[in-house]
Amino acid sequence: MRWRLSKFGDTLSCCIVAQTFPMLNDSPAVGPAITFWIYAAVSLVSFLFVLAMVPETKGRTLEEIGASWIKH
């Protein structure tokens, strides 16, 4: 089930980029430089979200990782 959500998110992101890039890139008000800065800002926000929300698993066993996801 989780891989389906991941694939859906990936496909949705690609669709959004494919639909918005031509409009932003060809717009005289936005242009190519600002278009890439917009996508860079979205990428930075996504990176910071993952950095803050995904727990570190380095040096932990699968059992420890699984136990950390169980709600008490």
TORKOL-735730 format. One record per residue (C-alpha): residue number from 1; residue in three letters; chain; x, y, z. Coordinates in steps of 0.02 Angstrom, whole numbers. Each point is the difference from the previous one (the first is absolute). Layout:
N
<num NUM | residu ALA | chaine A | xx X | yy Y | zz Z>
...
This chain:
72
<num 1 | residu MET | chaine A | xx 0 | yy 0 | zz 0>
<num 2 | residu ARG | chaine A | xx 140 | yy 122 | zz 44>
<num 3 | residu TRP | chaine A | xx 85 | yy -21 | zz -168>
<num 4 | residu ARG | chaine A | xx -165 | yy 45 | zz -84>
<num 5 | residu LEU | chaine A | xx -7 | yy 163 | zz 95>
<num 6 | residu SER | chaine A | xx 181 | yy 34 | zz -43>
<num 7 | residu LYS | chaine A | xx -29 | yy -35 | zz -184>
<num 8 | residu PHE | chaine A | xx -157 | yy 108 | zz 1>
<num 9 | residu GLY | chaine A | xx 97 | yy 145 | zz 77>
<num 10 | residu ASP | chaine A | xx 139 | yy -19 | zz -126>
<num 11 | residu THR | chaine A | xx -120 | yy -7 | zz -147>
<num 12 | residu LEU | chaine A | xx -99 | yy 148 | zz 65>
<num 13 | residu SER | chaine A | xx 159 | yy 103 | zz 22>
<num 14 | residu CYS | chaine A | xx 57 | yy -40 | zz -176>
<num 15 | residu CYS | chaine A | xx -171 | yy 46 | zz -68>
<num 16 | residu ILE | chaine A | xx 1 | yy 167 | zz 92>
<num 17 | residu VAL | chaine A | xx 173 | yy 43 | zz -68>
<num 18 | residu ALA | chaine A | xx -47 | yy -54 | zz -176>
<num 19 | residu GLN | chaine A | xx -156 | yy 109 | zz 4>
<num 20 | residu THR | chaine A | xx 73 | yy 155 | zz 81>
<num 21 | residu PHE | chaine A | xx 174 | yy 9 | zz -77>
<num 22 | residu PRO | chaine A | xx -52 | yy 53 | zz -177>
<num 23 | residu MET | chaine A | xx -120 | yy 132 | zz 67>
<num 24 | residu LEU | chaine A | xx 127 | yy 75 | zz 120>
<num 25 | residu ASN | chaine A | xx 148 | yy -13 | zz -119>
<num 26 | residu ASP | chaine A | xx -91 | yy 84 | zz -145>
<num 27 | residu SER | chaine A | xx -80 | yy 135 | zz 106>
<num 28 | residu PRO | chaine A | xx 78 | yy 172 | zz -26>
<num 29 | residu ALA | chaine A | xx -34 | yy 44 | zz 182>
<num 30 | residu VAL | chaine A | xx 89 | yy -153 | zz 69>
<num 31 | residu GLY | chaine A | xx 126 | yy -64 | zz -127>
<num 32 | residu PRO | chaine A | xx 123 | yy -143 | zz 9>
<num 33 | residu ALA | chaine A | xx 110 | yy 64 | zz 142>
<num 34 | residu ILE | chaine A | xx -142 | yy 28 | zz 122>
<num 35 | residu THR | chaine A | xx -78 | yy -166 | zz -52>
<num 36 | residu PHE | chaine A | xx 154 | yy -94 | zz 54>
<num 37 | residu TRP | chaine A | xx 11 | yy 100 | zz 163>
<num 38 | residu ILE | chaine A | xx -180 | yy -48 | zz 38>
<num 39 | residu TYR | chaine A | xx 39 | yy -184 | zz -23>
<num 40 | residu ALA | chaine A | xx 160 | yy 20 | zz 102>
<num 41 | residu ALA | chaine A | xx -99 | yy 78 | zz 143>
<num 42 | residu VAL | chaine A | xx -127 | yy -142 | zz -3>
<num 43 | residu SER | chaine A | xx 142 | yy -126 | zz 2>
<num 44 | residu LEU | chaine A | xx 80 | yy 87 | zz 149>
<num 45 | residu VAL | chaine A | xx -163 | yy 0 | zz 97>
<num 46 | residu SER | chaine A | xx -23 | yy -185 | zz -40>
<num 47 | residu PHE | chaine A | xx 177 | yy -38 | zz 58>
<num 48 | residu LEU | chaine A | xx -26 | yy 93 | zz 164>
<num 49 | residu PHE | chaine A | xx -164 | yy -91 | zz 29>
<num 50 | residu VAL | chaine A | xx 84 | yy -169 | zz -22>
<num 51 | residu LEU | chaine A | xx 146 | yy 53 | zz 109>
<num 52 | residu ALA | chaine A | xx -118 | yy 50 | zz 140>
<num 53 | residu MET | chaine A | xx -130 | yy -138 | zz -13>
<num 54 | residu VAL | chaine A | xx 91 | yy -161 | zz -52>
<num 55 | residu PRO | chaine A | xx 90 | yy -83 | zz 145>
<num 56 | residu GLU | chaine A | xx 183 | yy -47 | zz -12>
<num 57 | residu THR | chaine A | xx 25 | yy -188 | zz -21>
<num 58 | residu LYS | chaine A | xx 189 | yy -12 | zz -12>
<num 59 | residu GLY | chaine A | xx 72 | yy -131 | zz 117>
<num 60 | residu ARG | chaine A | xx -172 | yy -69 | zz 49>
<num 61 | residu THR | chaine A | xx -65 | yy -174 | zz -32>
<num 62 | residu LEU | chaine A | xx -162 | yy -33 | zz -94>
<num 63 | residu GLU | chaine A | xx -82 | yy -52 | zz 163>
<num 64 | residu GLU | chaine A | xx 46 | yy 165 | zz 82>
<num 65 | residu ILE | chaine A | xx -65 | yy 98 | zz -149>
<num 66 | residu GLY | chaine A | xx -162 | yy -99 | zz -3>
<num 67 | residu ALA | chaine A | xx -24 | yy 24 | zz 187>
<num 68 | residu SER | chaine A | xx 21 | yy 188 | zz -17>
<num 69 | residu TRP | chaine A | xx -150 | yy 8 | zz -118>
<num 70 | residu ILE | chaine A | xx -118 | yy -92 | zz 119>
<num 71 | residu LYS | chaine A | xx -110 | yy 117 | zz 98>
<num 72 | residu HIS | chaine A | xx -15 | yy -35 | zz 185>
